């Protein structure tokens, strides 16, 4: 049975026994260092002790590198050791694997690709007209949404500038999510077309802004996996985003959205201008196609794939002792 690890200090007592093999599924690899007070050396030593005691480690690589400078520095110190220690390196897609291979010497015999599941049944389904009435957007033409945590890698300033350059008087841009410290100085123009809701959003709050939107804008600087794109498709919305691995996995141009080359001058502004010119009807059709596409990411298929991987690890013979570089 899966359960959260109470604290990282207890990991070494959670390894294998004669009757069972404990498996650690590691996600945000820098958290124990940035938030838990571990040094990079102590972090890797603890993982090594866990594995040498019979435990197994699966590491999901969510990003090429973490989004903050501090966490990037930590990741650069530990990722080589992690790749040596872990039994499995998990990525969500082939585009993510290709991108990761350009940055890291991945041991391909350890790599497994299992897709990210959809969010079907988790968020309420709200009608577009109802959501717009609640948010006082009845008169809006095309509504563009930047959802989730507002962070530097999502290029909020660039999106605002592109919107100001291209939008008409009846278009709207919503920024909805907690503003992280790396964009604490984000400047919002005095323009009624731009709506900012900075703070914690419940599932219903998120469903409301997605329902009110015509286009979900994700102008990432980099991405291996995008939960926001998966949620957009689950809620029947097309995505306008940068041509990064995480979005390349999700978005089929032009059926379910549009991807632009972020290295092209004015790439975001040109893509947004074209999207606004197409109008809500075209994007509603993309949303319907996106909803059909994301249904393939059903947990009824993905769950058993994970179960098979964990069972494979639990029945492997005792591994050789390992040490970090």
C-alpha positions as CSV (number, residue, x, y, z in Angstrom):
1,X,0.0,0.0,0.0
2,X,1.3,3.4,-0.9
3,X,1.7,6.1,1.7
4,X,3.6,9.4,2.0
5,X,6.9,9.3,3.8
6,X,6.5,10.9,7.1
7,X,10.0,12.5,7.1
8,X,13.1,11.9,5.1
9,X,15.1,11.1,8.3
10,X,13.0,7.9,8.7
11,X,13.8,6.6,5.2
12,X,16.7,4.3,6.3
13,X,14.3,2.3,8.6
14,X,11.9,1.8,5.7
15,X,14.0,-0.5,3.5
16,X,13.5,-4.2,2.7
17,X,12.7,-7.0,5.1
18,X,12.5,-10.7,4.6
19,X,8.8,-10.4,3.7
20,X,8.6,-7.2,1.7
21,X,10.6,-4.7,-0.3
22,X,10.0,-1.0,0.3
23,X,9.9,1.2,-2.7
24,X,10.5,4.9,-2.5
25,X,8.8,6.9,-5.3
26,X,10.8,10.1,-5.4
27,X,9.3,13.1,-7.1
28,X,10.7,16.6,-6.2
29,X,14.3,15.5,-5.6
30,X,15.5,18.8,-4.1
31,X,12.7,19.1,-1.5
32,X,14.6,17.3,1.3
33,X,17.5,19.7,0.8
34,X,15.7,23.0,0.1
35,X,13.0,22.4,2.7
36,X,14.2,19.6,4.9
37,X,17.6,20.8,5.9
38,X,19.6,18.0,4.4
39,X,22.9,18.6,2.6
40,X,23.3,17.2,-0.9
41,X,25.8,14.7,0.5
42,X,23.5,13.6,3.4
43,X,20.6,13.3,1.0
44,X,22.5,10.9,-1.3
45,X,24.0,9.0,1.6
46,X,20.5,8.4,3.0
47,X,19.2,7.1,-0.3
48,X,22.3,4.9,-0.6
49,X,21.7,3.4,2.8
50,X,18.0,2.8,2.0
51,X,18.9,1.0,-1.2
52,X,21.7,-1.0,0.4
53,X,19.3,-2.1,3.0
54,X,17.1,-3.7,0.3
55,X,14.9,-0.7,-0.7
56,X,14.2,0.3,-4.3
57,X,14.0,3.8,-5.7
58,X,11.8,5.1,-8.6
59,X,12.6,8.7,-9.5
60,X,10.1,10.7,-11.6
61,X,12.0,13.4,-13.5
62,X,9.4,16.3,-13.7
63,X,11.7,19.0,-15.0
64,X,15.0,19.3,-17.0
65,X,16.1,21.3,-14.0
66,X,14.1,22.9,-11.1
67,X,12.6,26.3,-11.7
68,X,14.4,28.4,-9.1
69,X,18.1,29.2,-9.1
70,X,18.7,27.7,-5.6
71,X,17.0,24.4,-6.5
72,X,18.8,24.3,-9.9
73,X,22.2,24.5,-8.1
74,X,21.1,21.7,-5.7
75,X,19.9,19.5,-8.6
76,X,23.2,19.9,-10.4
77,X,25.0,18.6,-7.3
78,X,22.8,15.5,-6.8
79,X,21.5,14.4,-10.2
80,X,24.6,12.4,-11.2
81,X,24.4,10.5,-7.9
82,X,20.7,10.0,-8.3
83,X,21.1,8.4,-11.7
84,X,23.6,6.0,-10.2
85,X,21.4,5.2,-7.1
86,X,17.9,4.8,-8.5
87,X,16.5,1.6,-9.9
88,X,14.1,3.4,-12.3
89,X,14.1,6.8,-13.9
90,X,10.5,7.6,-14.9
91,X,9.4,10.1,-17.5
92,X,6.0,10.9,-18.8
93,X,6.6,10.8,-22.6
94,X,9.0,10.2,-25.4
95,X,9.5,13.9,-26.0
96,X,10.4,14.3,-22.4
97,X,12.9,11.5,-22.7
98,X,14.5,13.0,-25.8
99,X,14.8,16.4,-24.0
100,X,16.2,14.9,-20.9
101,X,18.8,12.9,-22.9
102,X,20.2,16.2,-24.2
103,X,20.9,17.4,-20.6
104,X,21.7,14.2,-18.7
105,X,23.5,10.9,-19.3
106,X,20.5,8.8,-18.7
107,X,21.1,5.1,-18.1
108,X,18.5,3.9,-20.7
109,X,18.2,0.4,-19.1
110,X,16.7,2.2,-16.1
111,X,14.2,4.4,-18.0
112,X,10.5,3.7,-18.0
113,X,7.9,5.9,-19.8
114,X,4.4,6.0,-18.2
115,X,2.0,8.8,-19.3
116,X,0.5,11.3,-16.9
117,X,-3.1,10.5,-16.3
118,X,-6.0,12.9,-16.9
119,X,-8.0,14.6,-14.2
120,X,-11.4,13.2,-15.1
121,X,-13.8,13.3,-12.2
122,X,-11.6,15.5,-10.0
123,X,-12.7,19.0,-11.0
124,X,-16.3,20.0,-11.5
125,X,-17.6,20.6,-15.0
126,X,-19.0,24.2,-15.3
127,X,-20.7,25.7,-18.3
128,X,-18.9,28.5,-20.0
129,X,-21.8,31.0,-19.8
130,X,-22.3,30.2,-16.0
131,X,-18.6,30.7,-15.3
132,X,-18.5,34.0,-17.3
133,X,-21.5,35.3,-15.4
134,X,-19.9,34.5,-12.0
135,X,-16.6,36.3,-13.2
136,X,-18.4,39.2,-14.8
137,X,-17.2,38.3,-18.3
138,X,-20.5,38.1,-20.2
139,X,-19.4,40.8,-22.6
140,X,-15.9,39.4,-23.3
141,X,-15.1,38.0,-26.7
142,X,-12.0,35.8,-26.3
143,X,-10.7,35.0,-22.8
144,X,-7.1,33.8,-22.4
145,X,-6.0,32.1,-19.2
146,X,-2.6,31.6,-17.6
147,X,-3.4,29.1,-14.8
148,X,-1.6,27.5,-11.9
149,X,1.3,28.9,-9.9
150,X,2.5,32.1,-11.5
151,X,6.2,31.5,-11.9
152,X,9.0,33.0,-14.0
153,X,9.3,29.9,-16.3
154,X,5.7,30.5,-17.4
155,X,6.8,33.9,-18.8
156,X,3.9,35.9,-17.3
157,X,5.4,39.3,-18.2
158,X,6.0,38.2,-21.8
159,X,2.3,37.0,-22.0
160,X,1.0,40.3,-20.7
161,X,3.1,42.3,-23.1
162,X,2.0,40.1,-26.0
163,X,-1.7,40.4,-25.0
164,X,-1.4,44.2,-24.8
165,X,0.1,44.2,-28.2
166,X,-2.4,42.0,-29.9
167,X,-5.8,42.0,-28.0
168,X,-8.9,43.8,-28.9
169,X,-11.0,45.9,-26.5
170,X,-13.3,42.9,-25.7
171,X,-10.6,40.3,-25.2
172,X,-9.5,39.4,-21.6
173,X,-6.4,37.9,-20.0
174,X,-6.8,36.1,-16.7
175,X,-3.8,35.2,-14.5
176,X,-5.1,32.8,-11.9
177,X,-2.9,31.2,-9.2
178,X,-0.4,31.7,-6.4
179,X,2.3,34.2,-7.3
180,X,5.7,32.7,-6.4
181,X,8.5,34.8,-5.1
182,X,10.5,34.7,-8.4
183,X,7.7,36.9,-9.9
184,X,7.0,39.0,-6.8
185,X,7.8,42.1,-8.7
186,X,5.5,41.2,-11.7
187,X,4.2,44.5,-13.0
188,X,0.5,44.6,-13.9
189,X,-0.6,47.4,-16.2
190,X,-3.6,49.5,-15.4
191,X,-5.7,47.9,-18.0
192,X,-9.2,46.5,-17.3
193,X,-8.7,43.7,-19.8
194,X,-6.2,42.1,-17.6
195,X,-7.5,40.2,-14.5
196,X,-5.2,38.9,-11.8
197,X,-6.4,36.5,-9.1
198,X,-3.2,35.8,-7.2
199,X,-3.6,33.3,-4.4
200,X,-4.7,29.8,-3.6
201,X,-7.4,28.4,-5.9
202,X,-9.6,25.5,-4.9
203,X,-10.5,22.9,-7.5
204,X,-13.8,24.7,-8.0
205,X,-12.0,28.1,-8.5
206,X,-9.7,26.5,-11.1
207,X,-12.6,24.8,-12.9
208,X,-14.4,28.2,-12.9
209,X,-11.6,30.1,-14.7
210,X,-10.9,27.2,-17.1
211,X,-14.6,27.1,-18.0
212,X,-14.7,30.9,-18.6
213,X,-11.6,30.7,-20.9
214,X,-11.4,30.1,-24.6
215,X,-7.6,29.6,-24.7
216,X,-5.2,28.3,-22.1
217,X,-1.9,30.0,-22.6
218,X,1.2,28.2,-21.4
219,X,4.3,30.1,-22.7
220,X,6.8,28.0,-20.8
221,X,10.5,28.5,-21.1
222,X,10.9,24.7,-20.6
223,X,8.7,21.9,-19.6
224,X,8.9,18.1,-19.4
225,X,5.4,17.5,-18.1
226,X,2.5,20.0,-17.9
227,X,-0.3,19.3,-15.4
228,X,-1.9,22.6,-16.6
229,X,-2.1,21.3,-20.2
230,X,-3.6,18.0,-19.0
231,X,-6.2,19.8,-16.9
232,X,-7.0,22.1,-19.8
233,X,-7.7,19.1,-22.0
234,X,-9.6,17.3,-19.3
235,X,-11.9,20.4,-19.0
236,X,-12.2,20.7,-22.8
237,X,-9.9,23.6,-23.5
238,X,-7.2,24.0,-26.2
239,X,-3.7,25.1,-25.4
240,X,-1.6,27.9,-26.9
241,X,2.0,27.2,-25.8
242,X,5.7,27.1,-26.5
243,X,7.1,24.1,-28.4
244,X,8.6,22.3,-25.4
245,X,8.7,18.6,-24.6
246,X,5.9,18.7,-22.0
247,X,3.5,20.4,-24.4
248,X,4.7,18.5,-27.5
249,X,3.5,15.4,-25.7
250,X,0.0,16.9,-25.2
251,X,-0.8,19.3,-28.1
252,X,-1.4,18.4,-31.7
253,X,-1.3,21.4,-33.9
254,X,-3.8,22.5,-35.1
255,X,-6.3,19.9,-33.8
256,X,-6.0,20.5,-30.1
257,X,-4.0,23.7,-29.9
258,X,-1.1,25.7,-31.2
259,X,2.6,25.5,-30.4
260,X,5.1,28.2,-31.4
261,X,8.8,28.4,-31.5
262,X,10.0,30.4,-28.5
263,X,13.3,31.1,-30.2
264,X,11.5,33.0,-33.0
265,X,11.4,36.8,-32.4
266,X,7.8,37.7,-31.5
267,X,6.8,34.0,-31.6
268,X,4.4,34.4,-28.7
269,X,2.9,37.6,-29.9
270,X,2.4,36.3,-33.4
271,X,0.8,33.1,-32.1
272,X,-1.5,35.0,-29.8
273,X,-2.5,37.4,-32.5
274,X,-3.4,34.5,-34.8
275,X,-5.3,32.7,-32.0
276,X,-7.3,35.9,-31.2
277,X,-8.1,36.4,-34.9
278,X,-9.4,32.8,-35.1
279,X,-11.9,33.6,-32.4
280,X,-13.8,31.5,-29.7
281,X,-15.5,29.2,-32.1
282,X,-12.3,27.8,-33.6
283,X,-10.9,27.3,-30.1
284,X,-14.1,25.6,-28.9
285,X,-13.6,23.1,-31.6
286,X,-10.1,22.5,-30.5
287,X,-11.3,22.1,-26.9
288,X,-13.7,19.3,-28.0
289,X,-10.8,17.5,-29.9
290,X,-8.6,18.0,-26.8
291,X,-11.2,16.4,-24.5
292,X,-11.4,13.4,-26.8
293,X,-7.6,13.0,-26.9
294,X,-7.1,13.2,-23.2
295,X,-9.5,10.4,-22.5
296,X,-6.8,8.0,-23.7
297,X,-4.9,9.0,-20.5
298,X,-7.3,7.0,-18.4
299,X,-6.1,5.7,-15.0
300,X,-7.7,2.4,-15.7
301,X,-4.8,1.9,-18.1
302,X,-2.1,3.8,-16.3
303,X,-2.7,2.5,-12.8
304,X,-2.0,-1.2,-13.8
305,X,1.1,-0.1,-15.6
306,X,2.5,1.4,-12.4
307,X,1.4,-1.7,-10.4
308,X,3.3,-4.0,-12.8
309,X,6.4,-1.9,-12.4
310,X,6.3,-1.9,-8.6
311,X,5.6,-5.6,-8.6
312,X,8.6,-6.1,-10.9
313,X,10.8,-4.2,-8.5
314,X,9.5,-6.0,-5.4
315,X,10.4,-9.4,-6.9
316,X,13.9,-8.5,-8.1
317,X,16.8,-10.2,-6.3
318,X,18.8,-8.3,-3.7
319,X,20.7,-5.5,-5.5
320,X,24.4,-5.0,-5.3
321,X,25.6,-2.4,-2.9
322,X,25.9,1.0,-4.4
323,X,27.7,4.2,-3.4
324,X,27.4,7.7,-4.8
325,X,30.1,9.2,-7.0
